[in-house]
Amino acid sequence: MITTTQQKTLRQHAAAYLEQAGFPVTERELESIAIADFGMSNPYFEGAQILTLFATERISAKLIVLFPGQILPEHWHPPVGDDPGKEEIIRGYFGTVLYFEEGEEHLDSSEVPAVKENCYTARSRIDLVPGAQVIIPPGRKHWMKGGESGGCVISFSTCVRDILDQFTDSKVIRTTMVVEG
């Protein structure tokens, strides 16, 4: 849960990143930046700022802004019916975003939050700097963390079913509740 004041502040902060990155966005788009706190009520630790550029039944594109040290929790895209699940391409656009996925453990796991180490099991690290990208197949566990100065990635995916994402941390709630204040 976040307050309307926090929501406004986080949107303004994300808008500053997008402006610094030189990505053209309209005023209406800036006002539509989704603030995700994943039900943790601590968006600067576990959270994300997400601007959906477009979303159809078959494809979507989003900008995901992560502030320094901010974590988008570990999750995966499960199958739905006959569909194997969402496939996603994430490309670094501005700054640095640390991306972790299942696979060979990276030698330096100091980026894994010690307080919730069991909720972050994917340890193969790729630094998403401008131009670097990863293709995430359906079902692969992954998470991201803002680098030293934060960063922004572009996400292209096969469909929009974020509400169905599964999280390693069973306490995660995908929908953010916003209250007055």
N, C-alpha and C positions, 0 to 999 in steps of 0.2 A: 504494500500500500504506500502511495506517495501523496503528497499534498498538491493542490493546484499551484502553489508557489514553487515547489520543487519541480513540477512539470514544466513550468514556464522557464525557470532557470536552466534546466537541462536542455530544453529546446534551444534556448539562446546560445548556450555553450556549443551545442552540436552545429547550429547555424554558423557560428564563428569558424569551426573546423571546415565546414563545406565552403565557406567564403575563402578561407586561406588556401584551400585545395584548388580553388578556381573552378569548381563545378557549378555550372549555372542552374540555379533553382529559383522558382517563383516565390513570392510572398505566401501564396496559398499553400505551396508545398512545404515551406518552412513551418507553417502553422499546423501541418498535418504530421510532423515528425512524431512517431510513436515512441513513447518512453516505456521501456520494459524493465521492471524490477524483479520479475520472476517470483513474485510473492514474498520476497525476502526483506522488503522495506529498507534496503540499503543499496540504492542504485549506483552509487559510486564504487561499490565493491563488486556486486553481481548485478549487472544491468546492461542495457544497450540502447542506443538511439537509432531508430530505424525509419528511413524514408522510403516508402514504396513508390517507385517511379511509375510502374504499371504492373497490372496483374490480370491475366486472362485465365480461362480454364486450363490452358496448356503451358503457359510460361509466365514468369515474373522477373522483374529486376528491382533490386533494392540497394540503397546505400546504407551501410551499417557503420556508425561512428562509435568507437570505443575510446574513452578517455584513458590517461595513463593508469595502468594497473587494473582497469575495469574489466570484468570477466563476463563473457556470455557463456552461461553454464553448459557443461557437457551434455550432449543430446545426440539423437540419431533420428532418421526419418524412416518410420516403419512401413511395411507394405499395407495397402488398403485394397481389399478385395483382390482382383486379379492384377492390380498395379503393384510392381515391386517396391514402390516408395519413391519419394522425391529424390532426384539427382540434382546436385548443386555445383556450380562453378563459382569460386570466390577468387577475386583478383584484387591485389593490392592497388590502391589508388593514391593514398596520401599517408605520410608518416609510416609507422610500423605497427602491424598487428601480428602478434604471435599466435600461430595456428597449431593446434595439437590434434592428432588423430591416432587411431589404433595403429600399431606397428612397432618397429624396433624403437626401444626407449632411447630418447635423447640423453646424452651424457649429463647435461645440466638440467636437472629437474627442479631447480630452485624456484622456477616460476609457478610450480604447483602450490596452491594455497594449503599450507600445513594444517590449518584449522579444519579443512574439509577434504583432506587428502583422499579419502575413500570415494569422494564424489567426482574425482578427476582422475580417471584411470587411463585415459589416452595420453601417451607420453612421447609420441614421435612428433618432434617440433619442426615447423617450417616457418620462417620469417616472411610474412607477406609485406614486402616493400613495393613501391610502385612498379607495376609490370609483372610481379611474381603472381602465380596463380596455382590453385589446386582444383582438382575435379573430385568431388565427393560422391561416391556411389551410394545408392540406397542402403540403409542399415549400418553404415560406418559411424562409430562413435567419434565425435569431434567437439572441440570447444575453442574459444578464442580469448585472447587477453590483449588489452591495449599496451603497446610498447612504452618505452620511457617517456615519449612525448605524445602518446596516443596515436590514433590513426583512423583511416577510413578505408573500407573495402567495398567493392561492388559485388553483389550476389545475383547470379542468374540461376533460376531453377525451373524445373519442368512443370511445377504446379504449386499452387498456394494452399498448403494444408498445415501451416505452422501450428495451429491449435492441436494437431494430432502428434506433434513431435513428442518423443519419449525422452525423459531426463534420468540420468543416473541418480541424482538427488531427488528422492521421492517427495521432498517438501516443496519442490518447484511448482509454481502455479503460472501457467503461460499467460493468463490475462492479468494485466495490471489494474488494480483498483485505485481510482483517484478520488480523494476526498477534499472538501473545502479546507483552506488554511494556508 
